[in-house]
Amino acid sequence: MLENVNWAAIEGMASVAGAIGVVISIIYLIYEVRHNAHAIEGATVQSLMSLEREVFALLAENADLMIRGGEDPAVLSDAQLYQYERGVGTYMSLIYSAYIQHKRDLVEDEVWDAYLNALDRHMQAPGFSATWRRICVGYPKSFQDLIKERFPRVRDAKEAV
C-alpha cells in the first residue's frame, strides 16, 4: 500500500503548507508589531499629558511670578528669579521630553507641532526667551539648535546681547 503513495506529491503539499504557515506567521507578526507600536505611542502621549498636567499645575501655582518674570525678570528678587528660572526650566524640560519622544517616532508630527506652537507663545515673552538663553546650556546641543532654528528671534536676541 505504501508503494502506491506519491511521496513527491505529499512532500510538495507539505512544503506548500509550510510556506503558507510561514506567510501567516509573518502577517501575524507584522500585525502584532504595529499593534504594539500604536500601544507604545499611546502610552507615550499619555505619559506626556501627565507630565504636562504637573508642569502646568506648578506654573499656575506661581502664576504671578511667571507673568512678572515673563515681562521683565529684572523686577524679581534673587530668590524670585531663581524660582522663575526653575519654572522656565521645568516647562522647557516638558518640551525636551516631547522632543525626545518625537525623535524616537513615539509622538506624531501633529502632537510635536502642538508643543512647538505652545512654546512659541511663551517665547514671545521677553523674560521667558531671555531666561531660556541663560539656561539653555543645560540641554543637549541638538535641542538648543532646534530651538534656535524654530525661534530665530531668540537666537537674534542672544547674538545681540
N, C-alpha and C positions, 0 to 999 in steps of 0.2 A: 504494500500500500504506500509506503513512503517512497517507493521507487517512482511512482507516477506523479509525485508532487513537483511542481515547478518552483524550485528553490530560488531561481533567479527572479521570478515574479514576486515571490514573498519578500525577498531581500530588497527589491525595488520599492515595494509598497511600504516596507518598514523604513526605508530611507526617506521616502516622501512624508510619512507620518512623523518621523523625527524632525525633518525640516520644518513641517507645519508647527510642531511643538516649539521649536526654536523661535520661529517668527512670532507666535503667540506670546512666548515669554518676553521677547524684546518689546512687543507692543505694550504688554502689561508693565514692564519696567519703565518705559517712556511715560506711560500714564502716571505711575507712582512717583517718578521723579518730578514731573510737572505739578502733580498734586502737592507734593512735599514742598516744592519751591513756592507755590502760592500760599501754603500754610506758614512758611517761614516769613514771607513778605508780609502777610497779615499780622503775624506776631511782632515783627519789627515795627510796623506802623503803630500798632497798639502800644508798644513799649515807648516809642517816641511821643505818642499822645500823653502817656502817663507822665513822662519827664516834662513835657510841655506844661501840663497842669501844675506840676510842682513849681516850675520856674515862674509861671505867670502868677501863682499864688504868692510867691516870695516877692516878686516885683510889685504886686498890688498892695501887699502889706507895707511896702516902702514907697508908695506912690508919690508922696510929696518930695521925698529925696530924689527919686528918679526923674521927676518933672523938673525940679530945680537944677539938678546936675545935668540934665539934657540940654537945658537952656544955657547954663554957664557954670561949669564946675568950680570956677574961681570964687563963687559966693559960698561954697561949702567949707566947713571947718575941716581940719585934717582928718578927724575921725569920720565925718560925713563923706569926705572924698574917698577914704578907704572903703567905706560901705558902698558908695556909688560904683567904684571900680569893681568891687566884687559882684554887684548887680549886673553890670555890663558883661563881666567875665562869665557869669552864670548863664546869661542869655546867649552869649557867643559860644559857650560850650554846648548848648542845645543845638545851635546852628551847626557846629562842628560835628556833633553826633549824627545829625541828619546828613551832612556831607559825606561822612564815612559810610553810612548805610547806603546812600545813593551810589557812591563809588563802587561799592560791592554788589550793585544791582539788587539790593534788597528793598529799595524805595524807588517807585516810579518817578519819571521825569516830572510829571504833573505835581506830585507831592513836594519834590525838591524845589520846583519853581515857586510853590506857595511859600515855602520857608524863605526863599530869597526875596520874594515880594514883601513879606512881613519885615524882613531885615532892612529893606530899602526905607521903610517908614522910619525906623529907628536911626538909620544912618543920616537922615535929613536933620536930625537934632545935632547942633554943633558940639555939644558936650559929649554926646554918645560917640560920634566919629573921632573926636579928639582923644577920648579915653581909649577907644579901640587902637588908635595909633600908638598909645603908650603901652598897652598890654599885649599887643599882637605878637610880640616876641615869644610869648608863652605858648604859641600854637605852631604846628608844623608849617614849613615854608610853602608847601603845596596849598594849604588852606589860606595862608596870607596872600599868596599870589592870586588865588581865586577871588578873594575879596577885593584886592586891588583892581583886578580886571573887571569885575562886575560893578564896582563902585568907584569909577575913576576920580570923582570929585574928592574922595577920601585920600587917594594917592596924591592928587594935586595939592591938597591941603598939607599933607605931610611934607612934600617937597618944598613947600613954601615956608615951613617952619624953620 
